[in-house]
Amino acid sequence: GDSVTQMEGPVTLSEEAFLTINCTYTATGYPSLFWYVQYPGEGLQLLLKATKADDKGSNKGFEATYRKETTSFHLEKGSVQVSDSAVYFCALSTGGTSYGKLTFGQGTILTVHP
Amino acid sequence: GAVVSQHPSWVICKSGTSVKIECRSLDFQATTMFWYRQFPKQSLMLMATSNEGSKATYEQGVEKDKFLINHASLTLSTLTVTSAHPEDSSFYICSARTWTDGSRNTIYFGEGSWLTVV
């Protein structure tokens, strides 16, 4: 079945540091890939997505590139802020009638210190 | 933009009682909604796919008689936790799928509902 694996956390960084959160996936076919962010006590917010190989999703300084050859969708940000502290989830969804049925990674807790 | 709303955000109920959580799409029609469960500090697990006008499709291991899902209209799906027990305490979150641009699906999540069973 489909699966998503994220790097183990938690991740602790100083403000303005570079961020990478690794994500790899296993899926049949060609899934769409997503990064969601969850702030404490809140629901999920879509951070970015990519729907086909070599697509780059970007939002709020975060980027991730859909790499089919390495089945990866690593999240990066050049300079993190304290406000980026949250839990980040990598997810995939296959197409057709199953689109929207998300398989999530285990989540990575990010803490950014001033 | 499209918004999905869940209600209640927080609910505490006594063991043995039932509790209903609503998921509404506020400005679009959602023929398909999804229900997830998240245990503390863990990932989200899909519980079921809710289809308007038909029975929900449950994931393996999810008790359909315990977690009743009803999708009676194009804007509302409900999850009822029946005979709740403390182990049902969790964060429940829904999402809705909609078409945009005539061909591309978009997924929107609700704010989630915290259930505590005492």
Interface residues (C-beta under 8 A of the other chain):
Chain A: F34 Y36 E42 G43 L44 Q45 L46 F89 S93 Y99 G100 K101 L102 T103 F104 G105 Q106 G107
Chain B: Q6 T32 F34 Y36 Q42 S43 L44 M45 L46 T49 I93 S95 A96 R97 N105 I107 F109 G110 E111 G112
